[in-house]
Amino acid sequence: MYRTYAEVPDDRAVRITSEEQRLLNDQGNLCLGRSSTKQTLLEGIDDNLIALKTTVKYTDTGETKEYHGVDKTISLEDIKDKNFQITTTARYNKTIVAGTTCTQIEKKVGGTMVQLYETNPDSASAIFINVKLLMASIALLGFLHCY
């Protein structure tokens, strides 16, 4: 995200599910419309940054947290649910694309938090089931051998 950094806990990973970037005017409306012309941000716009807002939304509960300021690191440690969306909006005091009214850039990233394991927890349960099946087979063979 633009000058906002998301910190992921060591025992987790993030799977990015969606990304969207939009250029907006000062009212928050799309400033390029449906133009197919490729646009480039002007050089040196960092000096004109007047506001940076980052919102973390927990998709499953609808809970949101807002962060304001430049060069922020936000922790994703407290994600209670697996799905989330981070939206960062940078607002400038002048246009950021030549020949347009664009003064804001918004980036949305959707993701899923996943837990990392040193060993596959599902394989451990499969081994347990296989051992039980093996024991049952041996017991059944022993029972059939007696008759």
CORCOR-V915481 format. One record per backbone hydrogen bond with DSSP energy under -0.5 kcal/mol. CO is the residue of the C=O (numbers start at 1). NH is the residue of the N-H. If there is no record, write none. Layout:
[[CO,NH] [CO,NH]]
This chain:
[[1,3] [1,4] [3,71] [3,72] [5,7] [5,74] [6,8] [7,76] [9,12] [11,116] [13,114] [14,16] [15,112] [18,110] [20,108] [22,106] [23,31] [23,32] [24,103] [24,104] [25,28] [29,25] [32,35] [40,98] [42,45] [44,47] [45,48] [46,49] [48,93] [51,91] [52,69] [53,89] [54,67] [55,57] [55,87] [56,65] [57,59] [57,85] [58,62] [63,58] [65,56] [67,54] [72,5] [72,74] [74,7] [76,79] [78,80] [82,113] [83,59] [83,60] [84,111] [85,57] [86,109] [87,55] [88,107] [89,53] [90,105] [91,50] [91,51] [96,42] [97,100] [102,96] [102,97] [103,92] [104,24] [105,90] [106,22] [107,88] [108,20] [109,86] [110,17] [110,18] [111,84] [112,15] [114,13] [119,121] [120,124] [121,125] [122,126] [123,127] [124,128] [125,129] [126,130] [127,131] [128,132] [129,133] [130,134] [131,135] [132,136] [133,137] [134,138] [135,139] [136,140] [137,141] [138,142] [139,143] [140,144] [141,145] [142,146] [143,147] [144,147]]
